[in-house]
Amino acid sequence: MVEIHQHPSQNCGPRRDGLIPQFVVIHFTAMASAEAAIERLCDPQFEVSAHYVICKTGRITQLVGEGARAWHAGAGSWQGLDDLNSRSIGIELDNDGQGPFTEPLMQSLEALLAPMLVAWGIPPQNVIGHSDMAPGRKVDPGPYFDWARLEAQGLAGKPGKSLGPLDATLDTFHRIARNAGYTADAPPKDILSAIRLRYRPFCTGPLTKDDFSPLVDNDP
């Protein structure tokens, strides 16, 4: 059983309208250390928090109870839904976005996610990155996060494998992306960047048919 340390943050409140967690949002801290991130997430002047912080060493610290509303997601949308703070559990990972996530951290994340998804009835495809719900505004957990590792364990949704549509235009891409969950009010170029962060890290340049592939199976 995973060990979870407690460090309560007052930056939280009740979930609105009786909502319960139906998503998990993965973040990176982009700070010097997990301790610095925890201090920030517990400081009332910053008005931010998360449910959990996982250190590079694998230590898991809970700041907010899963039933409460932490302030981690901010403005954005996913699957046509807003107020992701009331609909999700936020997990901050001790990483600056400039390199891979440590093995102990990833092991702890997996150990935390597996029972969490079962307890709340959250399907793997509802484990998303901050960048998925806030394209152009957020880039975490970034290109170094190993989504394929979570997918292989049923802890994140697997991408589609289609060759993509014949009509590989930006308008078609935007429509298919919305059907796949990318409903935030953002320019198509930011949506494309977010999808590449998730499925084609470090890819640059114009839209190609390969950008459609992870999404097409979701297109009705």
Salt bridges, closest charged atoms under 4 A:
GLU3 OE2 - HIS5 NE2 3.71
ASP83 OD2 - ARG16 NH1 3.77
ASP83 OD1 - ARG69 NH2 2.90
ASP94 OD1 - LYS56 NZ 3.20
GLU103 OE1 - ARG149 NH1 2.71
GLU110 OE2 - ARG149 NE 2.39
ASP140 OD2 - HIS27 ND1 3.36
ASP140 OD1 - HIS130 ND1 3.24
GLU151 OE2 - ARG198 NH1 2.85
ASP190 OD1 - LYS189 NZ 3.26
ASP210 OD2 - ARG200 NH2 3.91
ASP211 OD2 - ARG196 NH2 2.82
ASP211 OD1 - ARG200 NH1 2.72
ASP219 OD1 - ARG175 NH1 3.23
